[in-house]
Amino acid sequence: MRKLIGSLGRAWRFVRQYGFVRLYRKVKERRERNLAEKGYEEWLFHQLPDQEEDRRQRETEFPFSPLISILVPAYETPEPFLRQMIESVLKQSYGNLELCIADGSPSEQVKRTAEEYAARDSRIRYQKLEKNLGISGNTNAALANAAGAYVGLLDHDDLLLPGALFEIVRALNDGQPADAVYTDEDKLDPEQNRHFQPHFKPDFNPEYLRSNNYICHFFAVKREIAAAAGGFREEFDGAQDHDFIFRCTEKAQKIVHIPKVLYSWRCHAASTAANPESKLYAYEAGKRVVAAHLERTGKTGTVLDTENYGFYRVQYPGSSKLLIKSFENFDGQTGVNVVYYDKACNNSVTILGEEDYVLFTCVRRAKVNAGFWRELLACCGRPETGMACARVYGKDRRLCGDIRMAGVQDPFSQGTKGLKAGYSGYFHRALLQQELESPTDCFLIRRELLGEESTVSIPELCRRMKEKGYPIYYEPWAVMYESR
């Protein structure tokens, strides 16, 4: 009954802020996601190492076998959850680890349990803090007590899945050791009898990281980088991991994504995993985290909320005074040359004129939203941008093509192609700024990036942008609708 009342309360607050239509869409998407993930637990079970694979992993000798320190800030952790967390670490097939627990609890319960395990396993480094220092302060205490070459972040009631550290170290032995590594993750219900909502992540994608803390868990980084980044900052409590990840990745040269679910985030009533409204302060902190990152990296933009907690958009300043005469017909726009192409055959297209920007689109008759030109030009005007892509709907008001980032390995194929207008898709990706693998059906590019050539094919243009290090950015707030 309490759970039902809580759900109704959250629904009512959402209705007051966003209306019944958006609530309906949110519930419908949740149901469709659950259907799409049917069979996930069975799939996960087959991905985890069996007894023979676990034995093989334990016998593997890597050329590079660093000590990995698992940092756990603890505070009044329920004993069953604490035991499960500790055992998930100690049972890892890669054994060169230490579990650094910094306990800010006023009671002795965490201490008793941790010391019980520490008496049996010397890899546990437990410290009872004189007082609770908060999530950032407690984590900093664990970091200060760590001796590993790498440190990994583990919440006090979450789990590392079997083989997690083995996969981390295997990735570190692939060429030059990475500065930072992260994995895919899922959620776990309180009774530990159901894994759900797997998060299949992209390879390192700074644009997407500005939209949300998609890296989150499991994240491991060189201890020297963690120290150089300054550890965790209490002014960002609630979003301290996001802030820490930003500052570490800003310093890292090589960041590796392991496309395997290796971490389970426990989902209970007080956690943001189950109840996003349980820590509203965290989302305000998240906005400040992104703003601080923009300032450090010399980018100018305003961080805005979206209708989904913990997901943001950055509105970049307009960089053009182009005169846009009409939203109904692109032809004749001052400063923009419109080039139509046939997506089906990817023929070369001829670019005429000397305008500053070229808009490529395979939609010949279209309407656009009021912010289309402003957002697309602002994105394209950023010096690092290669292509600025719009969100494009067909005549049936469904998304044209799949909005896809590099590195996503989703066996349940939860793409965005065909998604109805008004829906946000898997982890809201249809509405989030991100770097794409390939452009959408409408994209803007600066004429200077095309060089002297007047004829170009779309695939060749994409290849050239990637070779030169110019990313393909998705700007979902520039929306195009194919006219019926």
C-alpha positions in Angstrom: 0.0 0.0 0.0 2.8 2.4 0.9 4.5 1.7 -2.4 1.2 2.4 -4.3 0.7 5.7 -2.4 4.2 6.7 -3.2 3.8 6.0 -6.9 0.5 7.9 -7.0 2.2 10.8 -5.3 5.0 10.9 -7.8 2.5 10.7 -10.7 0.5 13.6 -9.3 3.6 15.8 -8.9 4.6 14.9 -12.5 1.1 15.8 -13.8 1.2 19.2 -12.0 4.5 20.0 -13.6 4.2 18.4 -17.1 0.5 17.5 -17.7 -1.4 14.2 -18.2 -0.2 13.7 -21.8 3.5 13.5 -20.8 2.6 11.3 -17.9 0.8 8.9 -20.3 3.8 8.9 -22.6 6.2 8.3 -19.7 4.1 5.3 -18.4 3.8 3.9 -21.9 7.5 4.1 -22.5 8.2 2.4 -19.2 5.9 -0.5 -20.2 7.4 -0.8 -23.6 10.9 -0.8 -22.1 10.0 -3.6 -19.7 8.6 -5.7 -22.6 11.8 -5.0 -24.7 13.9 -6.3 -21.8 11.9 -9.5 -21.3 14.5 -12.2 -20.9 17.2 -9.9 -19.7 18.0 -11.9 -16.6 18.4 -15.1 -18.5 20.7 -13.3 -21.0 22.7 -11.8 -18.1 23.0 -15.2 -16.4 24.6 -16.6 -19.6 27.0 -13.6 -19.8 28.4 -14.2 -16.3 31.3 -16.6 -15.8 30.4 -20.2 -14.9 32.5 -22.3 -12.6 34.9 -23.3 -15.3 35.4 -19.7 -16.6 35.8 -18.5 -13.0 38.6 -21.0 -12.5 40.3 -20.0 -15.7 40.1 -16.3 -14.8 41.7 -17.0 -11.4 44.6 -18.9 -13.1 45.2 -16.1 -15.6 48.5 -14.2 -15.2 48.4 -10.8 -16.7 51.7 -9.0 -17.7 50.2 -5.9 -16.0 48.4 -6.8 -12.7 47.8 -3.6 -10.8 46.4 -3.4 -7.3 42.9 -2.0 -7.6 41.4 -0.2 -4.6 37.6 -0.3 -4.3 36.4 2.9 -2.5 33.3 2.5 -0.4 31.9 5.4 1.6 29.6 3.8 4.2 26.8 5.3 6.3 24.4 3.2 8.3 24.4 0.5 5.6 21.7 -2.2 6.3 23.7 -5.3 7.3 22.3 -7.6 4.5 23.2 -5.1 1.9 26.7 -4.5 3.4 27.5 -8.2 3.5 26.4 -8.7 -0.1 28.5 -5.7 -1.2 31.6 -6.9 0.6 31.2 -10.5 -0.6 30.7 -9.3 -4.2 34.2 -7.7 -4.0 36.0 -10.5 -2.1 34.7 -13.2 -4.5 36.1 -11.4 -7.6 38.2 -13.8 -9.7 40.9 -11.1 -10.0 42.4 -11.1 -6.5 44.9 -8.2 -6.5 42.5 -5.8 -4.8 41.8 -4.0 -1.6 38.4 -2.9 -0.3 38.7 0.6 1.3 35.7 1.3 3.5 35.4 4.7 5.2 32.6 4.5 7.7 30.9 7.7 8.8 28.0 6.0 10.7 27.3 7.1 14.3 26.3 3.5 15.2 28.7 0.5 15.4 26.7 -1.8 13.1 28.9 -1.2 10.0 32.0 -1.4 12.1 31.1 -4.8 13.5 30.3 -6.3 10.1 33.3 -4.8 8.3 35.8 -5.9 11.1 34.3 -9.4 11.0 35.3 -9.7 7.3 38.6 -7.9 7.8 39.6 -10.5 10.4 39.3 -13.1 7.7 40.6 -11.2 4.7 43.5 -8.8 5.0 42.4 -7.1 1.7 39.8 -5.1 3.6 41.1 -1.7 4.8 38.4 -0.4 7.2 38.4 2.9 9.0 35.9 4.3 11.4 35.7 8.1 10.9 35.4 10.4 13.9 32.3 11.9 12.4 30.3 11.7 9.2 32.0 13.8 6.6 29.2 13.4 4.0 29.4 11.4 0.8 32.3 13.3 -0.7 34.3 13.6 2.6 33.8 9.9 3.4 34.9 8.9 -0.2 37.9 11.2 0.1 38.8 9.4 3.4 38.7 6.0 1.5 40.8 7.5 -1.3 43.4 8.7 1.2 43.6 5.2 2.6 44.0 3.5 -0.8 47.3 2.1 -2.1 46.2 0.8 -5.5 47.4 2.0 -8.9 43.7 2.3 -9.8 40.7 3.2 -7.7 37.1 2.1 -8.4 33.9 3.6 -7.1 31.4 1.3 -5.3 28.3 2.5 -3.4 27.9 0.9 0.0 24.8 -1.1 -1.0 25.6 -2.0 -4.6 27.3 -5.1 -6.1 30.2 -5.9 -8.4 29.1 -8.7 -10.7 31.4 -11.8 -11.0 34.4 -11.2 -13.3 34.1 -7.4 -13.1 37.7 -6.7 -12.0 39.1 -9.4 -14.4 37.5 -7.6 -17.3 38.9 -4.3 -16.1 42.4 -5.7 -15.9 42.1 -7.5 -19.2 41.2 -4.1 -20.8 44.2 -2.5 -19.1 46.4 -5.1 -20.8 45.2 -4.3 -24.2 47.9 -1.9 -25.5 48.9 1.1 -23.5 47.1 0.8 -20.1 44.1 3.1 -20.0 43.9 6.1 -17.6 40.2 5.4 -16.9 37.8 2.5 -17.5 34.0 2.2 -17.2 31.5 -0.6 -17.8 27.8 -1.1 -18.5 25.5 -1.6 -15.5 22.0 -2.6 -14.4 19.7 -2.2 -11.5 18.9 -4.7 -8.7 15.7 -4.8 -6.6 16.0 -4.8 -2.7 15.5 -8.6 -2.3 18.3 -9.3 -4.8 16.0 -11.5 -6.9 15.6 -9.4 -10.0 18.1 -7.7 -12.3 16.5 -5.1 -14.6 16.9 -1.9 -16.7 20.3 -2.7 -18.2 22.2 0.4 -19.3 24.2 -0.3 -22.5 26.5 2.6 -22.8 28.4 4.2 -25.6 32.2 4.6 -25.8 33.5 7.8 -24.3 31.3 10.6 -25.4 31.9 14.0 -23.7 28.9 15.6 -25.4 26.6 12.9 -23.9 28.3 13.2 -20.5 27.2 16.8 -20.5 23.7 15.6 -20.9 23.8 13.1 -18.0 26.2 11.0 -15.9 26.0 8.0 -18.2 29.3 6.7 -17.0 28.3 6.4 -13.4 29.2 2.7 -12.5 31.5 1.0 -12.6 34.2 3.6 -13.0 37.9 3.0 -12.3 40.7 5.5 -12.8 44.4 5.8 -12.1 44.9 6.9 -8.5 47.4 9.6 -9.5 44.7 11.1 -11.8 42.1 10.9 -9.0 44.5 12.8 -6.7 45.5 15.3 -9.3 41.8 16.0 -10.0 41.3 16.9 -6.4 39.2 14.0 -5.2 35.6 14.6 -4.4 34.0 18.0 -3.7 31.3 18.4 -1.1 29.8 21.4 -2.8 28.5 19.0 -5.4 27.2 16.3 -3.1 24.4 14.4 -4.8 26.3 14.7 -8.1 29.8 14.3 -6.7 30.5 11.2 -8.9 29.5 13.2 -12.1 31.9 16.0 -11.0 34.7 13.6 -10.2 34.3 11.7 -13.5 34.4 15.0 -15.4 37.6 16.2 -13.7 39.3 12.8 -14.2 38.3 12.4 -17.8 39.5 16.0 -18.5 42.9 14.8 -17.4 42.9 11.4 -19.0 44.5 10.6 -22.3 43.0 7.1 -22.8 39.5 6.2 -21.7 38.1 2.7 -22.3 34.5 1.5 -22.3 33.9 -2.2 -21.5 30.5 -3.0 -23.1 29.6 -5.6 -20.5 27.2 -5.4 -17.6 29.5 -5.7 -14.6 27.8 -3.6 -11.9 24.4 -3.7 -10.2 23.0 -0.6 -8.7 20.6 -1.4 -5.9 17.2 0.0 -6.3 15.2 0.8 -3.1 12.8 3.5 -1.9 15.4 5.9 -0.7 17.7 5.6 -3.8 17.7 7.7 -6.9 17.6 4.5 -8.9 14.1 3.7 -7.7 12.7 7.1 -6.8 14.3 10.1 -8.7 12.5 12.5 -6.5 14.2 11.2 -3.3 17.1 13.5 -3.9 16.0 16.5 -5.9 19.0 18.5 -4.6 21.2 16.1 -6.6 19.8 17.4 -9.9 20.5 21.0 -9.1 24.0 19.9 -8.1 24.2 18.1 -11.5 23.5 21.3 -13.3 26.3 23.1 -11.4 28.6 20.2 -12.2 28.1 20.6 -16.0 28.4 24.4 -15.7 31.7 24.0 -13.8 33.0 21.6 -16.5 32.0 24.1 -19.3 33.9 26.8 -17.5 37.0 24.7 -16.9 37.1 23.6 -20.6 36.5 27.1 -22.0 33.1 26.4 -23.3 30.2 28.9 -23.1 26.7 27.7 -22.5 23.7 27.7 -20.2 22.8 24.4 -18.5 19.0 23.7 -18.5 16.8 21.1 -17.0 14.8 18.7 -19.1 11.5 17.1 -18.0 13.5 14.0 -16.9 15.4 14.3 -13.6 19.1 14.0 -13.9 19.2 14.8 -17.7 20.2 18.2 -19.0 20.7 20.2 -22.1 23.4 22.8 -22.8 22.1 25.8 -24.7 25.1 27.3 -26.5 25.1 31.0 -27.6 24.1 31.8 -31.1 27.0 32.5 -33.4 25.4 33.9 -36.5 23.2 36.8 -37.5 21.8 35.0 -40.5 18.5 36.2 -41.8 16.0 33.4 -41.8 13.1 34.4 -44.0 10.9 31.3 -43.8 10.5 28.0 -41.9 8.3 26.6 -44.7 10.9 26.7 -47.5 14.7 26.5 -47.0 15.6 27.7 -50.5 16.9 31.3 -50.6 18.0 31.5 -46.9 20.7 34.2 -46.5 24.0 32.6 -45.5 22.8 29.0 -45.9 23.1 26.8 -48.9 20.6 23.9 -49.0 21.7 20.7 -50.6 19.2 17.9 -51.1 20.4 14.3 -51.4 19.0 10.8 -51.9 19.7 8.7 -48.8 18.7 5.5 -50.6 21.6 5.6 -53.0 24.1 8.0 -51.3 24.9 9.7 -54.6 27.4 12.5 -54.7 25.9 15.9 -54.4 27.1 19.2 -55.9 27.5 22.2 -53.7 26.9 25.6 -55.4 27.4 29.0 -53.9 29.7 30.4 -51.3 27.5 30.6 -48.3 29.0 30.2 -44.8 26.9 27.1 -44.0 25.6 24.2 -46.0 22.5 22.3 -44.9 22.3 18.7 -46.1 18.9 17.1 -46.0 17.0 14.3 -47.8 13.7 15.9 -46.7 12.5 18.1 -49.6 9.3 19.4 -48.0 9.6 20.1 -44.3 8.5 22.2 -41.4 10.8 23.0 -38.5 10.2 24.1 -34.9 10.8 27.7 -33.9 14.2 27.0 -32.4 15.5 25.1 -35.4 17.9 27.6 -36.9 19.0 29.1 -33.6 20.0 25.7 -32.1 21.5 24.2 -35.2 23.6 27.3 -36.0 24.7 27.5 -32.3 25.8 23.9 -32.4 27.5 24.2 -35.8 29.2 27.4 -34.7 31.2 25.7 -32.0 34.8 25.4 -33.4 35.1 21.7 -32.7 31.8 20.7 -34.5 32.0 18.8 -37.7 28.3 18.3 -38.3 25.3 19.6 -36.4 22.4 17.1 -36.8 18.7 17.9 -36.3 16.0 15.6 -34.9 14.0 14.5 -38.0 10.5 13.0 -38.2 8.9 11.5 -41.2 5.4 12.1 -42.5 4.1 9.5 -40.0 5.6 11.6 -37.2 8.1 8.9 -36.3 11.8 9.3 -36.1 13.7 8.8 -39.3 16.7 6.6 -38.8 18.4 5.4 -35.6 20.2 7.9 -33.4 23.2 5.9 -32.5 26.4 6.4 -30.6 29.6 4.4 -31.1 30.2 1.5 -28.8 26.7 0.7 -27.8 26.1 -3.1 -27.7 22.5 -3.5 -27.0 21.3 -7.1 -27.6 17.7 -6.0 -27.1 17.9 -3.4 -29.9 16.3 -0.6 -28.1 17.0 1.9 -30.8 15.2 5.1 -31.6 14.1 4.5 -35.3 10.4 4.8 -35.6 9.9 6.4 -32.2 6.8 8.5 -32.1 7.1 12.3 -31.7 6.7 13.2 -28.0 8.6 10.1 -26.8 12.2 10.2 -25.6 13.3 6.5 -26.1 15.9 4.4 -24.3 17.4 6.4 -21.5 15.8 9.5 -23.2 18.5 9.4 -25.9 16.2 10.9 -28.6 16.1 14.1 -26.6 19.8 14.3 -25.5 22.8 16.0 -27.0 25.4 13.5 -28.0 28.1 12.6 -30.5 26.8 10.3 -33.2 28.3 7.5 -35.3 26.6 8.9 -38.4 24.4 11.9 -39.2 20.6 12.2 -39.2 18.6 13.0 -42.3 19.3 16.8 -41.8 22.6 18.3 -40.8 24.4 21.6 -41.0 28.1 22.0 -41.7 30.4 25.0 -42.0 31.4 25.7 -45.6 35.1 26.0 -44.6 35.2 22.3 -43.6 34.3 21.2 -47.1 37.5 22.7 -48.6 37.5 23.6 -52.3 35.5 20.6 -53.4 32.1 21.2 -55.0 31.1 17.6 -55.2 31.0 15.2 -52.2 29.2 12.1 -51.1 27.7 11.8 -47.6 29.6 8.7 -46.5 32.9 10.3 -47.7 32.1 13.5 -45.9 31.4 11.6 -42.6 34.7 9.7 -43.0 36.6 12.9 -43.6 35.1 14.6 -40.6 36.1 11.7 -38.3 39.6 11.5 -39.7 40.1 15.2 -39.0 38.7 14.9 -35.5 35.5 16.8 -36.1 32.6 15.1 -34.2 29.1 14.6 -35.5 26.9 16.3 -32.9 23.2 15.7 -32.4 21.1 18.8 -31.5 17.7 17.4 -30.5 16.2 20.8 -29.9 16.4 21.6 -33.7 13.4 19.6 -35.0 12.3 18.9 -38.5 9.0 17.4 -39.7 8.6 16.1 -43.2 5.5 17.7 -44.7 2.5 15.4 -45.5 
